Each structure stands twice: as C-alpha cells, then as structure tokens.
Amino acid sequence: MKTLALASLDDMKAEDVVDIDLVGRTSIADSMIIATGRSQRHVGSIADKVVQSLKEHGFGRVRIEGMPACDWVLIDAGHVIVHVFRPEVRGFYNLEKMWGADRPLDLVAAS
C-alpha cells in the first residue's frame, strides 16, 4: 500500500515527499506520507492519482478529506495516511516537526 502511494506521488511529480514511520508511536497508522503540490489543481490531481491507484489495487476503503479546497488533502487508507499540501499550508502545519523521526517517543508516566 505504501509503495503504491509513493509511486503515485512520484508519477504526479509531488515535491518534498517525506515518509514517516509511525510503528510504535501511534495506533492510527503504520506510515504517514507528506507531500507538496505546486498549486490547488496539482494537489487535487496528486490526491486523485493516489486514491485511484489504491482502489485499482484492491484498497477501496479509502477516506478523503479536503478535496473541495485542495489546500490540504488527507487520504486515510488505514495503514497509510497521505497528506498532500500546498507549500504555504504545509509550512504552517509543519507535520514533519510534530511526527518526525527526531521526536522522542511518548513515555507513559506511572502514577
């Protein structure tokens, strides 16, 4: 699934693609992929391609948010979450900093 998403992003010339491993950090997904499109139209086209590719390969239960505006499109495919941003929006939310590899694992304090 992740390989399909990354190939689709590459095919659509998505920029600054980052793949963040979430295993052991959260139960929401195993991987988060963040990419940038040059414009709203590019963001929408990238997202369409990712969704189409996943559906063609049997991953039809994909949830999508943000398509009408195409500033930030979130594709939730279960084990993989893909975020496609316009550059300004990506910089504002800075998900890499929040979820990046340099972030320490959350520790549960014993009470």
C-alpha positions as CSV (number, residue, x, y, z in Angstrom):
1,M,0.0,0.0,0.0
2,K,2.8,2.4,0.9
3,T,4.7,1.5,-2.2
4,L,1.6,2.3,-4.4
5,A,1.1,5.6,-2.7
6,L,4.8,6.6,-3.1
7,A,4.8,5.5,-6.8
8,S,1.7,7.6,-7.4
9,L,3.3,10.7,-5.8
10,D,6.4,10.2,-7.9
11,D,4.3,9.8,-11.1
12,M,2.5,13.0,-10.4
13,K,5.7,14.9,-9.6
14,A,4.8,15.6,-6.0
15,E,7.6,17.6,-4.3
16,D,9.4,17.1,-1.0
17,V,7.9,13.7,-0.2
18,V,8.6,12.5,3.3
19,D,7.7,9.1,4.7
20,I,7.4,8.9,8.4
21,D,7.4,5.5,10.2
22,L,4.7,5.5,12.9
23,V,5.1,2.0,14.1
24,G,5.4,2.0,17.9
25,R,4.4,5.7,18.0
26,T,0.6,5.5,17.4
27,S,-2.1,3.1,16.5
28,I,-3.7,5.4,13.8
29,A,-1.4,4.1,11.1
30,D,1.9,2.4,10.3
31,S,3.2,5.2,8.0
32,M,2.5,8.8,7.3
33,I,3.5,10.3,3.9
34,I,3.7,14.0,3.4
35,A,4.0,15.6,0.0
36,T,3.6,19.0,-1.6
37,G,1.8,20.1,-4.8
38,R,2.6,23.3,-6.6
39,S,-1.0,24.6,-6.7
40,Q,-4.5,23.7,-5.7
41,R,-5.0,21.9,-9.0
42,H,-1.8,20.0,-8.6
43,V,-2.7,19.0,-5.1
44,G,-6.1,17.7,-6.3
45,S,-4.6,15.8,-9.2
46,I,-2.0,14.2,-6.9
47,A,-4.7,13.1,-4.5
48,D,-6.9,11.7,-7.2
49,K,-4.0,9.6,-8.6
50,V,-3.1,8.2,-5.1
51,V,-6.8,7.3,-4.5
52,Q,-7.3,5.8,-8.0
53,S,-4.1,3.7,-7.7
54,L,-5.1,2.4,-4.2
55,K,-8.6,1.5,-5.4
56,E,-7.3,-0.2,-8.6
57,H,-5.1,-2.5,-6.4
58,G,-7.9,-3.5,-4.1
59,F,-7.6,-0.9,-1.3
60,G,-11.0,0.6,-1.9
61,R,-11.8,1.7,1.7
62,V,-10.0,5.0,1.4
63,R,-11.3,8.1,3.2
64,I,-10.6,11.5,1.7
65,E,-10.8,15.0,3.3
66,G,-10.1,18.4,1.8
67,M,-10.7,17.8,-1.9
68,P,-13.0,20.8,-2.5
69,A,-10.4,23.4,-1.4
70,C,-7.3,21.3,-2.3
71,D,-5.1,23.3,0.1
72,W,-4.5,20.1,2.2
73,V,-5.9,16.8,1.2
74,L,-5.8,13.9,3.6
75,I,-6.0,10.3,2.3
76,D,-6.6,7.8,5.0
77,A,-6.0,4.3,3.7
78,G,-5.8,2.5,7.0
79,H,-2.2,1.5,7.5
80,V,-1.0,4.5,5.4
81,I,-2.0,8.1,5.7
82,V,-1.1,10.5,2.9
83,H,-1.1,14.3,3.3
84,V,-0.8,16.4,0.2
85,F,-0.3,20.2,0.8
86,R,0.2,23.4,-1.0
87,P,3.6,24.8,0.1
88,E,2.3,27.5,2.3
89,V,-0.2,25.2,4.1
90,R,2.5,22.6,4.7
91,G,4.8,25.1,6.2
92,F,2.1,26.4,8.5
93,Y,1.1,23.0,9.9
94,N,4.6,21.5,9.9
95,L,3.6,17.9,10.4
96,E,7.2,16.8,10.0
97,K,8.1,18.5,13.2
98,M,5.2,17.0,15.1
99,W,5.7,13.4,13.8
100,G,9.2,13.4,12.6
101,A,12.0,10.9,13.4
102,D,13.7,13.4,15.8
103,R,10.6,13.5,18.1
104,P,11.1,11.4,21.2
105,L,8.7,8.5,21.8
106,D,6.0,9.4,24.3
107,L,6.5,7.8,27.7
108,V,3.7,6.8,29.9
109,A,4.3,8.1,33.4
110,A,3.4,5.6,36.1
111,S,1.1,7.0,38.7
